[in-house]
Amino acid sequence: MSQPDSHSLTRQRLYDLTRLVSDWLWETDREGRFTHASDRVFEILGRPAQALLGKTFADLGRFPDGGDFDSPFRDRRFEATDHGGGIHYLLISGLPVFHPESGEHLGTRGTAKDVTAERRADAEIQRQRSFQQSVLDAIPLPVFIKGAEGRYEICNQAFLDANNKRRSEVIGLSMFDLLPDEEAQRHAREEAILLTEGRTRVWESTSHFADGKTRSVLVTASPQTELMGGHDKGLIGVVLDVTRGKEVENTLRATVAELTETNNDLQRFAEVAAHDLQEPVRAVVSYCQLLDRTLKDRLDEQEREYMSFAIDGAKRMRALVQDLLAYFSAGTEELEVESVPVLDLVEEAINELRSEMERLEGTFEVGDLPETRGRRKELANLFRNLLGNAVKFRSPLRPPEISVKAQPLWDGSGTWRFSIRDNGIGMDPAHAEKVFSIFRRLHGSRSYEGTGVGLAICKRVVTQHGGTIWIESSLDNGCTVHFTLSADQKASGMS
């Protein structure tokens, strides 16, 4: 078998190379008509290489930037239409071809690289960046993203407005280019800790805004890491202007201090007034009773009735003064906080009411009750008031039935909800909140004894123990008083 000549080997080598390279290889004559096209053109544009012979680049698409083929060129952009009408983006490189002896211009040969996928990927990245920027610009708080070298890579419109800068005047700069040195140093220290610890950090600082005012700001920043490898790439931060909030906070603090002092003054006044009233009230009651005994036989029926009214009014005033003292002392006395078995408190209150309940043929039902943490004297007064009310506001149509129960709240707080239910006269639900106000009575003193302070004392005791109290009721259908107290977790076996 004869060996192929060197010319044939060279041609075969070149042909094989044109099939291996990813670029489309082409040649044109001096008029720009294709004289050769590698098979790669079919994979790119769906056009057979032979179909291109005699055609020009103008038949395939356009060069957006124009230009000629008389001199070497590289990566000239070309937009080509494929067989189906789709657009492909190519980078065309070419060299003029000259006759080796005469130097006559014979045409041009070159390559065409398909960058359609890259172009579309770049367009998608740009679209996502544009969308990201739009989202950031919609955020009213200044937001910034820094690279690993501490220079701003992205920021939103609020950040630009705060610094009175254009985007081109911020991107690529560091905070030392924008902020006073002392302020920048403060942020730099916090950012260094953030990047060392690798977790979100919040710090407060002062900041000089473009309007010339110095404001208090709260900066929240988190490390920005690469998706692959997890290496620190920079950080992203949000700036919150808390100046107004701090001003309001300072105003509220001053107002609370003023109100606290005023409340303390009022409480001291009420305590002193109530305490000092006891003696004259006691004297009024005593002398009225003495007059009643001394003049009883000399008074007519109407005068005895007047004397009875005077004595009754003096007694009510004495009860009112005593209840006022009880109200203002609730939560203010130096009482020891201890573990208190609630069952003991309930039994003490029931024992005080037992004779009355036996007369009325009433019943008590007491469920399992926990131990609670609190001031025993005040808690005893709480149950005494509530159970006393349940008996007092009984229905005349049926014997009183009163139950005391408790159940834990399943929120892990160690809080129990207590419920004292009766079958008495009940009340309109519209009054369920009002009855806890001091001196608020739903019935006249001639119908039911009392000063209208009892439930106010109950609310004060429950609140002082960190709980809440409320009533569920309706007319003629009884009443249920609910309140919450913290259990003594050790005594109750709770973790």
VENJOMO-V285407 format. One line per field, one symbol per residue. ss: DSSP state (H for helix, E for strand, C for the rest). A space follows every 50 residues. Layout:
ss=???
//
This chain:
ss=CCCCCHHHHHHHHHHHHHHHCCCEEEEEECCCCEEEECCHHHHHHCCCHH HHCCCCHHHCEECCCCCCCCCCEEEEEEEEECCCCCEEEEEEEEEEEECC CCCCEEEEEEEEEECHHHHHHHHHHHHHHHHHHHHHHHCCCEEEEEECCC EEEEECHHHHHHHCCCHHHCCCCEHHHCCCHHHHHHHHHHHHHHHHHCCC EEEEEEEECCCCCEEEEEEEEEEEECCCCCCEEEEEEEEEECHHHHHHHH HHHHHHHHHHHHHHHHHHHHHHHHHHHHHHHHHHHHHHHHHHHHHHHHCC HHHHHHHHHHHHHHHHHHHHHHHHHHHHHCCCCCCCEEEEEHHHHHHHHH HHHHHHHHHHCCEEEECCCCEEEEEHHHHHHHHHHHHHHHHHCCCCCCCC EEEEEEEECCCCCCEEEEEEEECCCCCCHHHCCHHHCCCCCCCCCCCCCC CCCHHHHHHHHHHHCCCCEEEEECCCCCEEEEEEEEECHHHHCCC
//
